[in-house]
């Protein structure tokens, strides 16, 4: 842990010149979320021009701190990450020294590892029930049992921390593009935590069933079933309350104390990540642009695929008539399911039997999956993938936990009163949040069956590469603010398509 770092730069060197502070820039807007109005675009362009002029002056005068500040603001003006790679070392060094000085000033006393992490509270929180019942003769494995649960709860806390931040980002009406990068990073972090806590069960399984029996009776009626943070994770992700498996014919909240039940109840169905994701997908502007209509385009791809499959079966049917019959049945089944997909009313009727995706969200998710290699869809694809990873890892955890319970208890009842193994195994198959994202794969078709995307569509959804024409026809050039211009051009194009 770092304490009282030396400083050689006054903090006020970080301030921007008076002129800079007069320029107001609007936060960037992800092209997915909405189109920019003409007035906004003009304002953004003017702001960018002023900033560019100031940047050139600052670099000329070797005022690298001011240059950095302007670059950051240029980033804000176009939705890009701030990046000071181009600044000479001297400027970056002054920056980090100043940042360290500001941190050091916050603590009059040097910070101490033990107190900063409140380790007294954490390490003093392992009290064995077996020890209370038989002073001096604790059940050895109960120590591990407690520590493992506490570590789980700490990780749950971290997952909720990340989840809340992602939900906050998704709740904005206009989601800045750089926030989407933050979202996929945090979803990735959540998946990595699940990987770790999945593995933690291996440590607990070093305890034998008889070791567990030495203290199990002291635990009644407490159970992991009462983990408030686990329930909050389920609810904030958006587990469908109607699909919850009841046990003892009672709702899951009735096993919690009054305060916890109120907290968990309040999080049910409110601003869940699942619902926010659906709304976000519905806002995708790329389904229809100019003369391009994704749905018609995709339908053509499906027809191509079915035609090709039938033709292939017909050419081979002479040799394998039995197999051909089965294959034709399978093609007809695919056609039937595709017909449902292309009829919105039929889709909505079928939807009543399980899907939580709206028709538009489904189309957007398909577009993103089918064209994941187009740069504009990279980030959305990563986000949808991240949600699937979380769903999959939680399911694996549920299943793995149920197997561990089987190993420890056989088919005995749980301390919380459930059927134990049978109940837990059922949750593994039914308590899924992002099932629709997995089901999407039923409608994916091979890429070579899809017609080529029209060139003007590809150009308008993506940023031009160096030397190529930008979406508005001008030539892309390689100066240090190229990134911003790319994004402005893409935004302009989208607004023009409206
Ligand atoms: C020897 C180890 C364990 C045994 C025998 C065990 C047993 C059980 C049983 C039988 C249930 C069903 C509810 C009940 O009737 O009590 C349950 C639920 C649960 N347990 Fe465990 N458990 C163990 C370890 C853990 C650990 C380390 C965690 C980590 C936090 C955990 C978290 C949970 C959660 C969250 C539930 C609720 C699952 C749901 O309702 O979907 N358990 N456990």
Boltz pocket constraint, residues with backbone or C-beta under 6 A from the ligand:
constraints:
  - pocket:
      binder: B
      contacts: [[A, 145], [A, 148], [A, 149], [A, 152], [A, 153], [A, 204], [A, 212], [A, 222], [A, 223], [A, 224], [A, 225], [A, 226], [A, 227], [A, 230], [A, 401], [A, 404], [A, 405], [A, 408], [A, 409], [A, 412], [A, 413], [A, 414], [A, 415], [A, 416], [A, 417], [A, 418], [A, 419], [A, 420], [A, 421], [A, 423], [A, 424], [A, 427]]
      max_distance: 6.0
